[in-house]
Amino acid sequence: MTKIDFDQLIDRSGTNSLKYDARQRLFGRDDAIPLWVADMDFAAPKAVSQALSARAQHPVYGYSEYPDDLYLATQQWFLRRHHWHIEAEQILICPGVVPSLHATIMALTEKNDQVIAQPPVYFPFFSAVTETQRKLVLNPLILQNDLYQINFEQLAAQAADGAKMLLLCSPHNPGGRVWTESELQKLLEIARQFQLIIVSDEIHADLVFTGQKHIPLASLANDVPIITAVSASKTFNIAGLGMSMLIVQNSQHKKAIEAVFNSWHVSAANPFSIEATIAAYQQGDEWLDQLMIYLQQTYKWVEKFFAEHLPKIRVLPLQSTYLIWLDCQALQLDDKQLRTFFVQKAGVAMNPGLMFGEGGSGFMRMNIAAPMAVIQQACQQIVAAWEKAELADFKAQN
């Protein structure tokens, strides 16, 4: 087994990286450690780089089609990693998860229909509903014992009141929850009773820590309309190549969603995303297994560091993803002050919790998918900045 060097420092500046090259524009300084947008600072698997290089050697980059190998690699990956049997006919290839959410909402609901989201949650869920002229209905998650729980009673009432669709984030972003089979079965019971369509964003499905198990919602039922969004992009750090997939069990639903994409004229196949996804799904197991060990070690270090040096910042338990949810409420700063503190005082750029909707105030989302040395430096800067701020406050009061 070849050991992957996740400690390697890779300079992404000057590569048109949103994470790095947009810092001045988005955060007002170009030297902040960027721990915000959800991509990784690790090199993609060598098999992916080699596949891209091999394709680039052919000097014609014209129109492409999706080969059988792409469908087969996807089927084999989900069967191998998640024990989920997918038919090739159920796979709809898309340019990304966010546009696929928009397309699914447009295809399967009508204007002014109620669509449920569960904040705090990945913020494009909200705009996917409002920008398609649907009515956003909130079913806020409940934070109990540092873990988010679903308010099933409220959800059932909303479905009974006529909501047509639920947008589920599984695993959950930003809370890092891996929903249990019991919780997923309760969702299915509600969906059956009230004919609720469930769109399950499972883009983080592969990024689950030891002791947890991601269960694809659609693997539990074929009598409930479930549309599952998946991608190799988060797993293998190839988000810039622009490919995701919808797994749609109902053939009529698939045709309807496909018709929306066709009306947008965005269905052209990208030759590089095809090769990268096939290579990742065929040869990425060992790389991913080592990645998850590294991420878990990083998470444990961050958790211990703040507990020892700045316990006012609480690291919520992380079951999946590389996105830590920091409870900063004990710092007693409002959301504007919180952002100013982290960016301007500590020099660390993260996502404000307020972006993720109700329940996000007072939180920050930290992306730990970077070399350990970078994460350690960021955490040390945060503690040093807070100690300096407390000292300044003490002097001002005395």
C-alpha positions in Angstrom: 0.0 0.0 0.0 1.4 3.4 -1.0 1.1 6.0 1.7 -0.5 9.2 0.6 1.2 12.4 1.7 -1.6 14.6 2.9 0.9 16.8 4.7 2.2 18.1 1.4 1.8 21.9 1.1 0.4 22.8 -2.3 0.4 26.4 -3.4 -3.0 27.0 -5.0 -2.5 30.8 -5.5 -2.6 31.9 -9.1 -4.6 28.9 -10.3 -8.0 30.8 -10.4 -8.9 29.1 -7.2 -12.0 30.5 -5.6 -10.8 29.5 -2.2 -7.5 31.3 -2.5 -7.6 33.8 -5.3 -10.9 35.4 -4.2 -9.8 36.1 -0.6 -9.2 39.9 -1.1 -12.6 40.3 -2.9 -14.6 38.2 -0.4 -12.8 38.8 2.9 -10.9 42.0 2.4 -7.5 40.5 2.8 -5.4 38.1 0.7 -3.4 36.5 3.5 -6.2 35.0 5.6 -5.9 31.2 5.9 -8.8 30.0 3.8 -10.9 27.4 5.6 -14.2 28.2 4.0 -15.5 26.8 0.7 -15.8 23.0 0.7 -13.0 21.8 -1.4 -9.7 20.2 -0.2 -6.1 21.4 -0.3 -5.0 17.9 -1.1 -3.8 16.6 -4.4 -6.5 14.5 -6.1 -5.7 10.7 -6.4 -2.9 10.0 -8.8 -5.2 7.8 -10.9 -7.3 10.9 -11.5 -4.4 13.0 -12.5 -3.0 10.3 -14.8 -6.4 9.9 -16.5 -6.7 13.6 -17.1 -3.2 13.8 -18.4 -3.8 10.8 -20.7 -7.0 12.5 -22.1 -5.2 15.8 -22.5 -2.6 14.1 -24.7 -5.3 13.7 -27.4 -5.3 17.1 -29.1 -9.0 17.3 -29.9 -11.4 18.3 -27.1 -14.7 18.2 -29.0 -18.2 17.1 -28.1 -18.4 13.9 -26.0 -21.0 11.4 -24.9 -21.3 9.6 -21.6 -19.7 6.1 -22.0 -21.0 2.9 -20.5 -17.9 2.8 -18.3 -19.0 5.9 -16.5 -22.4 4.3 -15.5 -20.7 1.0 -14.6 -18.0 2.7 -12.5 -20.7 4.6 -10.6 -22.8 1.5 -10.1 -19.9 -0.5 -8.8 -18.7 2.2 -6.5 -22.0 2.5 -4.7 -22.5 -1.2 -4.5 -18.9 -1.7 -3.2 -18.9 1.2 -0.7 -22.6 1.5 0.3 -24.2 -1.8 -0.6 -26.6 0.1 -2.8 -27.6 -1.5 -6.1 -28.4 1.1 -8.7 -29.7 0.4 -12.2 -27.9 2.2 -15.0 -31.2 3.5 -16.3 -31.7 5.3 -13.0 -28.6 7.5 -13.4 -29.0 11.0 -14.8 -25.7 12.8 -15.2 -25.8 16.5 -14.3 -23.4 19.5 -14.3 -23.5 19.8 -10.5 -25.6 19.2 -7.4 -26.9 22.7 -7.1 -28.3 23.0 -10.6 -29.7 19.5 -10.2 -31.7 20.7 -7.1 -33.1 23.5 -9.2 -34.0 21.2 -12.1 -35.7 18.6 -9.8 -37.8 21.3 -8.0 -38.9 22.7 -11.3 -39.7 19.3 -12.8 -41.6 17.8 -9.9 -43.4 20.7 -8.3 -45.4 23.7 -9.4 -45.0 27.4 -8.7 -46.0 28.3 -5.1 -45.8 24.7 -4.0 -44.3 24.2 -0.5 -40.8 22.8 -0.3 -39.2 21.9 3.1 -35.7 22.6 4.1 -34.1 21.8 7.5 -31.8 24.6 8.8 -29.1 25.1 9.6 -28.3 23.5 6.2 -26.3 24.0 3.0 -27.4 27.5 2.0 -28.2 26.8 -1.7 -31.2 24.7 -0.5 -32.9 28.0 0.3 -32.2 29.7 -3.1 -33.1 26.6 -5.0 -36.6 26.9 -3.6 -37.1 30.7 -3.7 -35.5 31.2 -7.2 -37.9 28.6 -8.6 -40.8 30.6 -7.2 -41.7 27.9 -4.7 -42.6 28.5 -1.0 -39.8 27.8 1.4 -41.1 26.0 4.5 -38.6 25.5 7.4 -38.3 22.4 9.6 -35.4 23.5 11.8 -33.2 20.8 13.2 -33.0 20.6 17.0 -29.6 20.6 18.7 -29.7 18.1 21.5 -26.6 16.9 23.4 -24.5 18.5 20.6 -26.1 16.4 17.9 -28.8 17.7 15.5 -32.1 15.9 15.5 -35.0 16.1 13.1 -38.3 17.5 14.4 -40.5 14.7 13.0 -43.7 16.0 14.6 -43.4 19.3 12.9 -42.3 17.7 9.6 -45.4 15.5 9.5 -47.6 18.5 10.2 -46.0 20.4 7.3 -46.4 17.4 5.0 -50.0 17.1 6.1 -50.5 20.8 5.4 -49.6 20.2 1.7 -45.8 20.4 1.4 -44.8 18.6 -1.8 -41.1 18.1 -1.3 -38.4 17.7 1.4 -34.8 18.7 0.7 -32.7 16.3 2.9 -29.0 16.8 3.5 -27.5 13.4 4.2 -24.9 13.4 5.6 -25.7 16.8 7.0 -23.8 19.9 6.1 -22.8 21.8 8.3 -23.7 19.7 11.3 -21.8 16.6 10.2 -24.6 14.3 11.3 -25.0 10.8 9.8 -28.7 10.0 9.9 -29.4 6.6 11.4 -31.6 3.9 9.7 -34.3 4.6 12.4 -34.3 8.3 11.5 -34.4 7.6 7.8 -37.3 5.1 8.2 -39.3 7.8 10.1 -38.8 10.1 7.1 -40.0 7.4 4.8 -43.1 6.8 6.9 -44.0 10.5 6.6 -43.3 10.5 2.9 -45.6 7.5 2.4 -48.4 8.9 4.4 -48.4 12.3 2.7 -47.0 11.6 -0.7 -44.0 13.7 0.0 -41.2 13.7 -2.6 -37.7 13.5 -0.9 -34.6 15.0 -2.6 -31.6 13.6 -0.8 -28.3 15.4 -1.2 -25.8 12.7 -0.5 -22.7 14.4 -1.9 -20.8 13.8 1.4 -21.8 10.1 1.5 -18.2 8.8 1.2 -16.8 11.1 3.8 -18.0 9.2 6.9 -15.9 8.6 10.0 -15.1 5.3 11.7 -18.1 4.0 13.7 -20.6 5.6 11.4 -22.4 4.3 8.4 -24.0 6.2 5.7 -27.2 4.6 4.4 -28.5 5.8 1.1 -32.1 6.8 1.7 -33.2 5.2 -1.6 -31.7 1.9 -0.6 -34.4 1.5 2.0 -37.4 1.9 -0.2 -38.7 1.7 -3.7 -42.2 2.8 -3.0 -41.4 6.4 -2.1 -40.4 9.0 -4.7 -36.7 9.6 -3.8 -34.2 11.6 -5.9 -30.6 11.2 -4.7 -27.9 13.6 -5.6 -24.4 12.2 -5.6 -21.0 13.1 -7.0 -17.3 12.2 -6.9 -16.5 15.9 -6.6 -16.3 16.2 -2.8 -14.9 12.8 -2.2 -11.9 13.1 -4.6 -11.5 16.9 -4.8 -12.6 17.3 -8.4 -15.4 19.8 -7.9 -14.0 22.2 -10.5 -14.6 19.6 -13.2 -18.4 20.0 -12.9 -20.1 16.6 -12.8 -22.8 15.1 -10.5 -25.5 12.5 -10.8 -29.1 12.1 -9.8 -30.3 8.6 -9.0 -34.0 8.6 -9.9 -36.0 5.5 -9.2 -39.2 6.7 -11.0 -38.7 6.8 -14.8 -41.3 9.5 -15.3 -39.6 11.7 -12.8 -36.3 11.1 -14.5 -37.7 12.1 -17.9 -39.2 15.3 -16.4 -35.9 16.3 -14.8 -34.0 15.5 -17.9 -36.4 17.7 -19.9 -35.6 20.7 -17.7 -31.9 20.2 -18.2 -32.4 19.9 -22.0 -34.3 23.2 -21.9 -31.3 24.8 -20.3 -29.0 23.4 -23.0 -26.4 22.3 -20.4 -26.4 18.6 -21.0 -23.1 18.5 -23.0 -20.6 16.0 -21.7 -17.2 17.2 -20.5 -14.5 14.9 -21.6 -12.3 15.6 -18.6 -15.0 15.1 -15.9 -15.9 11.8 -17.5 -12.3 10.5 -17.3 -11.8 11.9 -13.8 -15.0 10.3 -12.4 -14.3 6.9 -14.0 -10.7 6.8 -12.6 -11.9 8.0 -9.1 -14.6 5.4 -8.8 -12.5 2.6 -10.3 -9.2 3.3 -8.4 -9.9 5.7 -5.6 -10.7 3.3 -2.7 -7.2 3.3 -1.1 -6.8 7.0 -1.4 -10.2 7.6 0.2 -9.5 5.2 3.1 -6.3 7.0 3.9 -8.0 10.4 3.6 -10.6 9.5 6.2 -7.9 8.4 8.7 -6.1 11.8 8.1 -9.3 13.8 8.5 -10.3 12.0 11.6 -6.9 12.7 13.2 -7.2 16.4 12.2 -10.7 16.7 13.7 -9.5 15.1 17.0 -6.6 17.5 17.2 -8.8 20.5 16.6 -11.3 19.3 19.2 -8.6 18.7 21.8 -6.8 22.0 21.0 -9.9 24.2 21.5 -10.9 22.3 24.6 -7.5 23.0 26.2 -6.8 26.5 24.9 -10.1 28.2 24.1 -13.0 26.2 25.5 -15.4 29.1 24.7 -15.2 27.7 21.2 -17.0 24.3 21.3 -16.3 21.8 18.5 -19.4 19.9 17.9 -19.1 16.1 17.3 -18.2 15.3 13.7 -19.6 12.1 12.3 -18.9 12.9 8.6 -17.6 15.5 6.1 -14.5 17.6 6.6 -16.5 20.6 7.8 -16.4 21.3 11.5 -19.2 23.2 13.1 -17.9 25.6 15.7 -20.2 26.8 18.5 -18.8 30.3 19.2 -21.7 31.6 21.2 -19.7 31.8 24.5 -17.5 34.4 22.9 -20.5 36.7 23.2 -20.0 38.4 19.8 -22.8 39.1 17.4 -22.5 37.6 13.9 -20.9 40.6 12.4 -18.3 40.9 15.2 -17.7 37.1 14.9 -16.8 37.4 11.2 -14.6 40.5 11.9 -12.8 38.6 14.7 -11.9 35.6 12.7 -11.0 37.3 9.5 -9.5 40.6 10.6 -8.1 39.7 14.0 -7.2 36.0 13.6 -6.6 36.0 9.9 -8.7 32.9 9.3 -11.5 32.9 6.7 -14.4 30.6 7.4 -18.1 30.4 6.6 -20.4 32.3 9.1 -23.0 30.1 10.6 -25.7 32.6 9.7 -25.3 31.6 6.0 -26.9 28.3 6.9 -30.1 29.7 8.1 -32.0 29.5 11.4 -29.9 28.0 14.2 -26.6 29.1 12.5 -26.2 32.4 14.4 -23.2 32.3 16.7 -21.5 29.4 14.8 -18.7 29.2 12.2 -18.0 26.4 9.7 -14.4 25.4 9.5 -13.0 23.3 6.6 -10.3 21.0 7.9 -9.4 19.4 4.6 -5.9 20.9 4.5 -2.5 19.7 5.7 -2.4 19.4 9.5 0.2 22.2 9.7 -2.2 24.6 8.1 -5.0 23.7 10.4 -2.7 24.0 13.5 -1.5 27.4 12.4 -5.1 28.6 11.9 -6.2 27.4 15.3 -3.1 28.9 17.0 -3.9 32.2 15.3 -7.5 32.1 16.6 -6.4 31.5 20.2 -3.7 34.2 20.0 -6.1 36.7 18.6 -8.7 36.0 21.3 -6.1 36.2 24.1 -5.0 39.6 22.7 -8.6 40.8 22.5 -9.3 39.7 26.1 -6.1 41.5 27.2 -7.1 44.7 25.4 -10.6 44.5 27.0 -9.0 44.0 30.4 -6.8 47.0 30.0 -9.7 49.1 28.8 -11.7 48.2 31.9 -8.9 48.9 34.3 
